[in-house]
């Protein structure tokens, strides 16, 4: 009885739409008329569409830039924050602020930062003698620009997770390494990172899932200044469904994305026995 409201909401707003989307993946439907059975034609059309292939490559490229960049940056600042002392809450607030900021606001901020005429980012690059690219129009730099935004917005969450993981590492392990004459780098490599591996596994799984589903600020950029080749998978799902009114192909593409993420997550969980260490 107590669980009934939550279970009802789960069925109505999660399980029901998921099952309906699976049905649509094998159907022709424009959202208004009658549905007709399509077999696997939606999947064939999606997989053979050059635009979808390019969007898939963009998504993979974004993930390859954003996930390692975010995790390394968050780990670096988490290690530094251990020495922040009384200023730790202030720094933590500064890093977490982008996480709770509206994606529309994030898009507006970075539209200004990447503006080719008044870009503070390009001004800083010119000041140190580096070339200043056209982030929003040059197809070579738009995906790296999205990755920079993703790192900036997600840094606070991963920073908190890494700080929690570092705090849970027993002092005895580090003291034993110091007695053995380990340097700071050796302690980080042979003690800290192995004991942080459960946190790294969790963040890598959630980061990859999030990066493959990136949409919000990309939608904002695409409708303003970004070039057409900057599309990603979830952006294509929305375009195909709500602008082209081809809900069958959109559902098929979403289902393929689900299978890809399920496979990647399964591979990560299967490989954890080789590199994830749980402290006793």
C-alpha positions as CSV (number, residue, x, y, z in Angstrom):
1,X,0.0,0.0,0.0
2,X,2.8,2.5,0.9
3,X,4.8,1.6,-2.2
4,X,1.7,1.8,-4.5
5,X,2.0,5.5,-5.4
6,X,5.7,5.2,-6.2
7,X,5.2,2.0,-8.2
8,X,2.3,3.5,-10.1
9,X,4.4,6.5,-11.1
10,X,7.2,4.2,-12.1
11,X,4.9,2.2,-14.4
12,X,3.0,5.2,-15.9
13,X,6.0,7.4,-16.5
14,X,8.9,5.0,-17.0
15,X,8.0,1.4,-17.8
16,X,5.0,2.2,-19.9
17,X,6.8,4.7,-22.2
18,X,9.8,2.4,-22.5
19,X,7.6,-0.5,-23.7
20,X,5.7,1.9,-26.0
21,X,9.0,3.1,-27.5
22,X,10.0,-0.5,-28.1
23,X,6.8,-1.1,-30.0
24,X,7.3,2.1,-32.0
25,X,10.8,1.0,-33.0
26,X,9.2,-1.7,-35.1
27,X,6.4,0.6,-36.5
28,X,5.8,3.4,-38.9
29,X,4.0,6.3,-37.1
30,X,4.0,10.0,-37.5
31,X,2.3,10.7,-34.1
32,X,-1.2,11.3,-35.5
33,X,-2.4,8.6,-37.8
34,X,-2.6,4.8,-37.5
35,X,0.5,2.8,-36.8
36,X,1.7,0.1,-39.2
37,X,4.2,-2.7,-38.7
38,X,7.7,-1.9,-40.1
39,X,9.7,-4.9,-39.2
40,X,13.4,-4.0,-38.9
41,X,13.2,-1.3,-41.7
42,X,13.6,1.5,-39.1
43,X,16.8,-0.1,-37.9
44,X,18.1,-0.6,-41.4
45,X,17.3,3.0,-42.4
46,X,19.0,4.4,-39.2
47,X,22.2,2.3,-39.6
48,X,22.5,3.2,-43.3
49,X,21.9,7.0,-42.8
50,X,25.2,8.9,-43.2
51,X,23.8,11.7,-41.0
52,X,23.2,9.3,-38.1
53,X,26.7,7.7,-38.7
54,X,28.3,11.2,-38.4
55,X,26.3,11.9,-35.3
56,X,27.4,8.6,-33.7
57,X,31.0,9.5,-34.4
58,X,30.5,12.9,-32.9
59,X,29.0,11.3,-29.8
60,X,32.0,8.9,-29.5
61,X,34.5,11.7,-30.0
62,X,32.7,13.8,-27.4
63,X,32.8,10.9,-25.0
64,X,36.5,10.2,-25.6
65,X,37.3,13.9,-24.8
66,X,34.9,14.6,-22.0
67,X,35.1,11.5,-19.8
68,X,38.9,11.2,-19.4
69,X,39.2,14.9,-19.2
70,X,36.6,15.3,-16.6
71,X,37.8,12.4,-14.4
72,X,41.5,13.5,-14.5
73,X,40.6,17.1,-13.8
74,X,38.3,16.2,-10.9
75,X,40.9,13.8,-9.4
76,X,43.6,16.6,-9.7
77,X,41.5,19.1,-7.8
78,X,40.3,16.6,-5.3
79,X,43.9,15.9,-4.3
80,X,44.6,19.6,-4.1
81,X,41.5,20.2,-2.0
82,X,42.9,17.9,0.7
83,X,45.4,20.7,1.5
84,X,42.8,23.5,1.3
85,X,42.2,23.6,5.0
86,X,39.5,26.0,6.2
87,X,38.8,27.2,2.6
88,X,37.6,23.8,1.5
89,X,33.9,24.6,1.9
90,X,34.4,27.8,-0.2
91,X,36.2,26.0,-3.0
92,X,33.7,23.2,-2.9
93,X,30.8,25.7,-3.4
94,X,32.6,27.3,-6.3
95,X,33.1,23.9,-8.0
96,X,29.6,22.6,-7.3
97,X,27.8,25.8,-8.5
98,X,27.9,24.8,-12.2
99,X,26.4,21.4,-11.4
100,X,23.2,23.0,-10.1
101,X,23.1,25.8,-12.7
102,X,20.4,25.6,-15.4
103,X,21.6,24.1,-18.7
104,X,20.1,27.1,-20.5
105,X,22.2,29.4,-18.3
106,X,25.3,27.3,-19.0
107,X,24.7,27.5,-22.7
108,X,24.3,31.3,-22.5
109,X,27.5,31.7,-20.5
110,X,29.5,29.6,-23.0
111,X,28.0,31.2,-26.0
112,X,29.5,34.4,-24.7
113,X,32.8,32.8,-23.7
114,X,33.2,31.3,-27.2
115,X,31.9,34.3,-29.1
116,X,34.5,34.8,-31.9
117,X,34.4,38.6,-31.6
118,X,34.6,39.1,-27.8
119,X,35.7,35.6,-26.6
120,X,37.5,35.8,-23.3
121,X,38.8,32.3,-24.0
122,X,40.4,33.3,-27.3
123,X,41.8,36.5,-25.8
124,X,43.5,34.4,-23.2
125,X,44.9,32.1,-25.9
126,X,46.2,35.0,-27.9
127,X,47.8,36.4,-24.7
128,X,50.0,33.3,-24.4
129,X,50.8,33.1,-28.1
130,X,48.3,30.3,-29.0
131,X,46.0,30.3,-32.0
132,X,42.4,31.3,-31.3
133,X,39.9,29.0,-33.1
134,X,36.4,29.8,-34.1
135,X,34.8,27.4,-31.6
136,X,31.2,27.7,-32.7
137,X,31.6,27.6,-36.5
138,X,34.7,25.5,-37.2
139,X,33.6,21.8,-37.3
140,X,37.0,20.8,-36.0
141,X,36.5,22.6,-32.7
142,X,32.8,22.4,-32.0
143,X,32.9,19.0,-30.4
144,X,36.0,19.8,-28.2
145,X,34.1,23.0,-27.2
146,X,31.2,20.8,-26.1
147,X,33.6,18.6,-24.2
148,X,35.0,21.7,-22.4
149,X,31.5,22.7,-21.3
150,X,30.8,19.2,-20.1
151,X,33.9,19.1,-18.0
152,X,33.2,22.5,-16.5
153,X,29.6,21.6,-15.6
154,X,30.3,18.1,-14.3
155,X,33.5,18.9,-12.4
156,X,31.8,19.7,-9.1
157,X,29.9,16.3,-8.8
158,X,33.0,14.2,-9.6
159,X,35.1,16.4,-7.3
160,X,32.8,15.6,-4.4
161,X,32.8,11.9,-5.2
162,X,36.6,11.8,-5.4
163,X,37.0,13.7,-2.2
164,X,34.7,11.2,-0.4
165,X,36.8,8.3,-1.9
166,X,40.0,9.9,-0.7
167,X,38.6,10.5,2.7
168,X,37.7,6.8,3.0
169,X,41.3,5.6,2.3
170,X,42.8,4.4,5.6
171,X,45.7,6.4,6.9
172,X,47.5,3.2,7.7
173,X,48.0,2.4,4.0
174,X,49.7,5.8,3.3
175,X,51.8,5.5,6.5
176,X,53.0,2.1,5.5
177,X,53.9,3.4,2.0
178,X,55.8,6.3,3.7
179,X,57.7,3.8,5.9
180,X,58.7,1.9,2.8
181,X,60.2,5.1,1.3
182,X,57.6,5.8,-1.4
183,X,57.5,9.2,-3.0
184,X,54.3,11.2,-3.4
185,X,53.9,9.9,-7.0
186,X,54.4,6.3,-5.9
187,X,51.9,6.6,-3.1
188,X,49.4,8.0,-5.6
189,X,50.0,5.3,-8.2
190,X,50.3,2.3,-5.9
191,X,48.1,3.2,-3.0
192,X,45.7,6.0,-3.7
193,X,44.6,5.0,-7.2
194,X,44.0,1.3,-6.5
195,X,41.9,2.1,-3.4
196,X,40.0,4.8,-5.4
197,X,39.2,2.2,-8.2
198,X,35.6,1.6,-7.0
199,X,34.9,5.3,-7.2
200,X,36.7,5.5,-10.6
201,X,34.5,2.6,-11.8
202,X,31.3,4.2,-10.7
203,X,32.2,7.6,-12.2
204,X,33.4,6.1,-15.5
205,X,30.1,4.2,-15.9
206,X,27.9,7.2,-15.1
207,X,30.1,9.6,-17.1
208,X,30.0,7.5,-20.2
209,X,26.2,7.1,-19.9
210,X,25.8,10.8,-19.4
211,X,28.1,11.7,-22.3
212,X,26.3,9.5,-24.8
213,X,23.0,11.2,-23.7
214,X,24.3,14.8,-24.0
215,X,21.6,17.0,-25.4
216,X,20.7,20.2,-23.5
217,X,23.4,22.7,-24.2
218,X,24.1,21.2,-27.6
219,X,20.5,21.9,-28.5
220,X,21.0,25.5,-27.5
221,X,24.2,25.8,-29.5
222,X,22.8,24.1,-32.6
223,X,19.8,26.4,-32.7
224,X,22.1,29.5,-32.5
225,X,25.5,29.3,-34.1
226,X,26.9,25.8,-34.2
227,X,27.4,24.1,-37.6
228,X,25.1,21.2,-38.7
229,X,27.9,18.5,-38.4
230,X,27.9,19.0,-34.6
231,X,24.8,16.8,-34.1
232,X,24.9,14.0,-31.5
233,X,22.8,10.9,-31.1
234,X,20.2,12.2,-28.6
235,X,19.9,15.4,-30.6
236,X,19.1,13.3,-33.6
237,X,16.4,11.4,-31.7
238,X,14.7,14.7,-30.8
239,X,15.0,16.0,-34.4
240,X,13.7,12.8,-36.0
241,X,10.8,12.5,-33.6
242,X,9.6,16.1,-33.0
243,X,10.6,17.8,-36.2
244,X,10.5,15.1,-38.8
245,X,7.6,13.3,-37.0
246,X,9.1,9.9,-37.7
247,X,8.6,8.3,-34.2
248,X,9.5,4.8,-35.5
249,X,13.0,5.7,-36.5
250,X,13.5,7.9,-33.5
251,X,12.5,5.0,-31.2
252,X,14.8,2.7,-33.1
253,X,17.7,5.0,-32.7
254,X,17.0,5.4,-29.0
255,X,16.8,1.6,-28.7
256,X,20.2,1.2,-30.4
257,X,21.6,3.8,-28.0
258,X,20.2,1.8,-25.1
259,X,21.9,-1.4,-26.4
260,X,25.2,0.4,-26.9
261,X,25.2,1.8,-23.4
262,X,24.1,-1.6,-22.0
263,X,27.0,-3.3,-23.8
264,X,29.6,-0.7,-22.6
265,X,28.4,-0.9,-19.0
266,X,28.5,-4.7,-19.2
267,X,32.1,-4.7,-20.4
268,X,33.1,-2.3,-17.7
269,X,31.5,-4.4,-15.0
270,X,33.1,-7.6,-16.5
271,X,36.5,-6.0,-16.5
272,X,36.3,-4.7,-12.9
273,X,37.8,-7.9,-11.5
274,X,41.1,-7.0,-13.2
275,X,41.6,-3.6,-11.8
276,X,39.1,-2.7,-9.1
277,X,40.3,-3.2,-5.6
278,X,38.1,-3.1,-2.5
279,X,39.8,-2.2,0.8
280,X,39.2,-4.7,3.6
